[in-house]
Amino acid sequence: MTIVYVVLVLYMHKGWKNLSAFQLQSTPVLSKVSVIIAARNEQRNIGNTLDCIVKQNYPKELLEIIVVDDHSTDLTGSIVKSYADKGVRLITLNEGNKLNSYKKFAINKAIHAASGEVIITTDADCIMGEDWLISVIQYMESHNKIMVSSPVCYHHEKSYFERLQTLEFLYLIGLGAAGIGQQNPTTCNGANLAYRKSLFFEMGGFNGIDDLASGDDELFLHKVAEKYADRIGFCKSKLAIVYTDAKENLKSFLNQRKRWASKSTKYKDKKVVFLGVCIWLYNVMLVLSLGRLLIGYTQDIQLILLSFILKFLVELFFLYPIVGFANRKELLWNLPIVTLIHSLYLVYIGIVGNVGKYDWKGRTVK
């Protein structure tokens, strides 16, 4: 299992290397864009996010901003309304408690109301530089892509726990980018995802995945990849990075990862399932081996140590160019502990993420 894991990570490393860095060009953009944000109780963050978007270096006549207020009980809607004179449209949901996937419903409603040729989704707690939008669209147009995933990073960590999350999250973002680099897309992040509106309708929108609360990004990516894997791109540009915050405590972190893991029940691509199962089984083996050591079975200690060392080295090899891309090489000092605890949490999340329900934005969903 160690050999399988090492080979898989090396395969992903090659995928990251296959992606060419994108440089902003002087070529004018042609596409009208609708930036969509589904927001629920985000009064602390939504203003900062909208400030970043309205300041984009993108032709104003080609930019539309739509915020869908998902039954907020705070001042989110009022704050969004105050940006009306800056071209921000507000759609307010009034669906009650009859849905499981409110976010997909909100995005779908916004897309039907959008006038843009390209849809870009982001979250209400994100910030980005002024060249974010033009970088993504220039990449999409110049590379003839119909769907573009772009980088998301944590920033402004307030604790050691949050720094550990930042490193682990860069690993996940790197895996998603690397899969696209190998023309085998596996994952992406809806905080920075662009696709043609016509593609959304061609794929039937979220039909078939709308019974799950999460998955407006990754599961839709899988639908597109079944037909257009070679036309999905990753914008490998620092200007295209969207920044958000790590979770403040262990409970909220585990709840987030349970939500992300719940999407795996809908995976149809056998290659993606195989990849996930292999990684999970490898970590199960490591945890069981550690358990044997703790109860006194030390005869295999050299093999177990070798497995951890190989895991650490291949993850270091994979992560080094990714943390360099994000200008966060100092985080690699935390890799030894992340290598260890990652196995424990991954085994746990792999189980609980596929059973039961979880809390999201004040709702209990599945």
Sequence and secondary structure as in RCSB ss.txt:
>XXXX:A:sequence
MTIVYVVLVLYMHKGWKNLSAFQLQSTPVLSKVSVIIAARNEQRNIGNTLDCIVKQNYPKELLEIIVVDDHSTDL
TGSIVKSYADKGVRLITLNEGNKLNSYKKFAINKAIHAASGEVIITTDADCIMGEDWLISVIQYMESHNKIMVSS
PVCYHHEKSYFERLQTLEFLYLIGLGAAGIGQQNPTTCNGANLAYRKSLFFEMGGFNGIDDLASGDDELFLHKVA
EKYADRIGFCKSKLAIVYTDAKENLKSFLNQRKRWASKSTKYKDKKVVFLGVCIWLYNVMLVLSLGRLLIGYTQD
IQLILLSFILKFLVELFFLYPIVGFANRKELLWNLPIVTLIHSLYLVYIGIVGNVGKYDWKGRTVK
>XXXX:A:secstr
 HHHHHHHHHHHHHHHHHS      SS     EEEEEEESS TTTHHHHHHHHHT SS GGGEEEEEEE S SSS
HHHHHHTTGGGTEEEEE   TT  S HHHHHHHHHHHH   SEEEEE TT EE TTHHHHHHHHHHHTT SEEE 
 EEE S  SHHHHHHHHHHHHHHHHHHHHHHTT      GGGEEEEHHHHHHTTTTTTTTTSSS TTHHHHHHHH
HHHGGGEEE   GGG EEE   SSHHHHHHHHHHHHGGGGG   HHHHHHHHHHHHHHHHHHHHHHHHHTT  TT
HHHHHHHHHHHHHHHHHHHHHHHHHTT GGGGGGHHHHHHHHHHHHHHHHHHTTSS EEETTEEE 
